Every structure is written in C-alpha cells, then in structure tokens.
Amino acid sequence: MPLELIVQVYNINHGHNSEANASEVLNMLFGEWDKEEYLEVACEEAREAGMEQEKLIIAKNLLSEGSTPEFVQRITGLSLDEIEEIDF
C-alpha cells in the first residue's frame, strides 16, 4: 500500500482532514513503538475529548435555562460558533 494512502486512511480514521499528522504516522510505521507512550497519549486524548463533551453538555443546559450565548461562552470557553451549533 502506498505511504500516501496509509497517511490518508489514518487521517480519515482519526478525524483529521489534512496531512498534519503525517510525521506521527511515519513514526508509527517505521519508528520504535512505545506502548507506554501510546497509552499516555491515548489517555490524554480521551480526557480532552471527555472535557470537550462535558462543555457541550453544560452549554446545552445553560442555553435551555435561558442563558445568553455570550454568558455560555464565558462559562464554558466554547466559541460562539460552537454554541450556535448546539441543539437544545
């Protein structure tokens, strides 16, 4: 399989739409694989995703209680664009 295709598949599977992570893919393919480092990175990514999800839940609750988008932005740190996309 051509290397470019591997990078594209990786990016698609990990929600990336560019080749910004190409060096990471190349390191995974040709470098030493460190299980402990991988687990640390995976845990950090999961924690960050959970925190982002929690922000969205808080924002949804605030909006459903009548808070303004600007107030929700100050409390959650979400952008106004992200807040406008929330269905409540």
trRosetta pair geometry for C-beta under 8 A, 3 or more apart (Angstrom, degrees):
i j d omega theta_ij theta_ji phi_ij phi_ji
1 5 5.4 -113 173 82 94 125
1 6 5.7 110 117 -59 117 93
2 5 4.6 91 67 5 86 105
2 6 7.2 -151 99 -8 46 85
3 6 5.5 -52 -151 32 37 114
3 7 6.5 37 153 -18 68 103
3 26 7.6 33 -165 -97 121 90
3 29 7.8 179 -130 85 94 173
4 7 5.7 -53 -152 35 33 112
4 8 6.4 33 150 -19 65 106
5 8 5.6 -52 -147 37 34 112
5 9 6.3 35 154 -19 66 104
6 9 5.8 -54 -148 36 30 110
6 10 6.3 32 153 -20 64 106
6 25 6.5 155 125 169 97 130
6 29 6.9 59 141 -78 152 143
7 10 5.7 -54 -149 36 31 113
7 11 6.3 29 155 -18 65 107
7 19 5.8 33 152 -131 132 99
7 21 7.9 169 -159 88 90 76
7 22 5.0 9 -140 -118 137 85
7 25 5.0 157 -109 75 74 163
7 26 7.8 -4 -85 -48 109 79
8 11 5.8 -56 -147 38 30 110
8 12 6.3 30 155 -18 65 106
8 19 7.8 -41 -77 -87 62 94
9 12 5.8 -54 -147 37 30 111
9 13 6.2 26 156 -15 65 110
10 13 5.9 -63 -148 41 27 108
10 14 6.1 -2 163 4 66 116
10 16 7.7 -1 118 43 75 123
10 21 7.0 -128 121 102 118 119
10 25 4.7 167 47 -104 169 125
11 14 6.2 -72 -139 51 25 94
11 16 3.9 -89 -152 79 82 102
11 17 6.8 139 160 -83 117 14
11 18 6.9 -150 -150 65 143 26
11 19 6.7 -80 -63 -94 149 48
11 21 6.3 157 -93 51 87 112
11 25 7.9 -59 -44 -53 78 139
12 15 8.0 43 -178 -63 25 22
12 16 7.7 -75 -46 57 23 67
14 21 7.2 -55 83 64 143 166
16 20 6.6 -133 -167 47 128 96
16 21 5.5 -101 -100 10 175 126
18 21 7.9 116 88 6 73 76
19 22 4.4 22 172 -47 92 117
21 24 4.5 -41 -175 35 84 122
21 25 6.1 89 127 -25 85 93
22 25 5.6 -54 -151 35 36 112
22 26 6.3 35 153 -18 68 105
23 26 5.6 -52 -145 38 35 112
23 27 6.3 38 154 -20 65 104
24 27 5.8 -54 -150 36 30 111
24 28 6.5 31 151 -20 63 104
25 28 5.6 -55 -153 34 32 112
25 29 6.3 25 153 -16 66 109
26 29 5.7 -59 -145 39 32 108
26 30 5.9 -21 174 24 70 111
26 31 7.5 73 125 -16 65 102
27 30 6.9 -77 -126 57 20 75
27 31 4.0 -17 -163 14 65 139
28 31 6.9 -8 -48 44 13 95
28 33 6.7 54 -146 -98 60 98
33 38 7.0 9 -177 -41 85 132
34 37 3.8 46 98 18 118 115
34 38 6.3 166 89 -17 61 84
35 38 5.5 -56 -147 37 31 114
35 39 6.3 30 156 -19 66 106
36 39 5.8 -55 -149 36 30 110
36 40 6.4 32 152 -20 64 105
37 40 5.6 -52 -149 35 33 113
37 41 6.4 30 155 -16 66 106
38 41 5.9 -58 -149 39 29 108
38 42 6.1 28 155 -18 66 110
39 42 5.6 -54 -141 39 30 112
39 43 6.2 32 158 -20 65 106
40 43 5.9 -56 -148 36 26 110
40 44 6.4 25 154 -18 63 108
41 44 5.7 -56 -148 37 31 111
41 45 6.3 30 155 -18 66 107
42 45 5.8 -54 -145 37 30 110
42 46 6.3 30 155 -18 64 107
43 46 5.7 -56 -147 38 30 111
43 47 6.2 33 154 -21 65 106
44 47 5.6 -52 -146 35 30 113
44 48 6.3 29 155 -17 64 106
45 48 5.8 -55 -147 38 30 110
45 49 6.3 31 154 -19 64 107
46 49 5.7 -53 -145 37 31 111
46 50 6.3 33 154 -20 64 106
47 50 5.7 -56 -150 36 30 112
47 51 6.4 29 153 -19 64 105
48 51 5.7 -53 -147 35 32 111
48 52 6.4 33 154 -19 65 105
49 52 5.7 -54 -149 36 32 112
49 53 6.4 34 152 -20 64 106
50 53 5.6 -53 -147 36 32 113
50 54 6.3 34 153 -21 64 105
51 54 5.6 -52 -148 35 33 114
51 55 6.6 40 151 -23 63 100
52 55 5.6 -47 -152 29 34 115
52 56 6.8 34 150 -17 63 102
53 56 5.7 -55 -155 34 35 112
53 57 6.5 35 149 -19 66 104
54 57 5.5 -51 -148 35 36 113
54 58 6.3 36 153 -18 67 104
55 58 5.8 -55 -148 38 31 110
55 59 6.2 32 153 -20 65 107
55 76 4.5 114 -162 -166 95 110
55 77 6.8 -72 -135 56 139 90
55 78 5.7 150 153 -54 123 107
56 59 5.6 -52 -144 37 31 113
56 60 6.3 35 155 -22 64 104
56 78 7.4 104 -83 -86 60 146
56 82 7.8 -103 -97 163 90 110
56 86 6.6 179 -159 -104 85 115
57 60 5.7 -52 -149 34 30 112
57 61 6.5 28 153 -17 63 106
58 61 5.8 -57 -151 38 31 111
58 62 6.3 30 153 -19 66 107
58 75 7.1 -133 140 125 123 117
58 76 5.6 165 89 -93 118 112
59 62 5.7 -55 -146 37 31 110
59 63 6.2 28 157 -17 66 108
59 72 4.9 82 -137 -174 83 123
59 75 7.9 163 -90 81 69 107
59 76 5.0 -27 -67 -36 99 165
59 78 5.7 -12 -76 16 147 151
59 82 7.8 -43 -169 121 178 98
59 83 5.8 -132 -170 -117 135 85
59 86 5.7 -148 117 -69 115 165
60 63 5.9 -57 -147 39 28 109
60 64 6.2 26 156 -18 64 109
60 86 5.3 -149 -86 -178 79 128
60 87 7.9 7 -123 77 111 45
60 88 4.9 172 -156 -96 77 108
61 64 5.8 -57 -145 38 29 110
61 65 6.5 20 156 -13 63 110
62 65 5.9 -66 -152 41 30 106
62 67 4.0 -34 165 32 92 145
62 71 7.0 -149 168 107 131 103
62 72 4.8 157 96 -100 138 97
62 75 6.6 155 -85 60 162 150
62 76 7.7 -142 13 -34 146 117
63 66 7.8 102 -177 -29 31 9
63 67 5.9 -81 -82 58 36 88
63 69 7.4 28 -101 -84 106 65
63 72 6.1 1 -58 -71 86 150
63 83 7.3 158 -68 -171 130 96
63 86 6.2 148 13 99 159 132
63 88 4.6 156 97 11 118 167
64 88 4.6 -137 -66 173 88 122
67 71 4.6 -117 -177 83 102 128
67 72 5.4 120 116 -55 123 89
67 75 7.9 -28 176 8 156 141
68 71 4.6 97 57 4 81 101
68 72 7.0 -147 95 -4 44 86
69 72 5.5 -54 -146 39 35 113
69 73 6.2 42 153 -26 66 103
69 80 5.7 72 150 -137 124 85
69 83 4.7 136 -148 121 97 142
69 84 6.8 19 -126 -66 146 72
70 73 5.5 -49 -149 31 31 116
70 74 6.7 32 152 -18 62 102
70 80 7.5 -4 -84 -97 58 109
71 74 5.8 -54 -153 34 33 111
71 75 6.4 24 153 -14 66 109
72 75 5.9 -60 -145 41 31 107
72 76 5.8 -4 169 9 70 117
72 78 6.9 -28 136 52 94 114
72 83 5.3 129 97 -128 130 136
73 76 6.7 -70 -128 52 20 87
73 77 7.4 65 -177 -106 53 7
73 78 6.0 -106 -117 72 60 69
73 79 7.0 20 -128 -152 109 16
73 80 5.8 -23 -80 -71 138 70
73 83 6.1 -83 -67 -32 84 147
76 83 7.8 141 58 -83 136 106
78 82 4.3 -116 -179 84 107 130
78 83 5.4 128 108 -55 123 87
79 82 4.7 99 55 4 79 100
79 83 7.0 -144 96 -4 43 86
80 83 5.5 -54 -146 38 36 113
80 84 6.2 40 154 -24 68 104
81 84 5.8 -52 -146 32 29 112
81 85 6.8 30 154 -21 60 106
82 85 5.9 -59 -158 31 32 113
82 86 7.4 45 146 -37 61 96
83 86 5.8 -41 -164 6 41 117
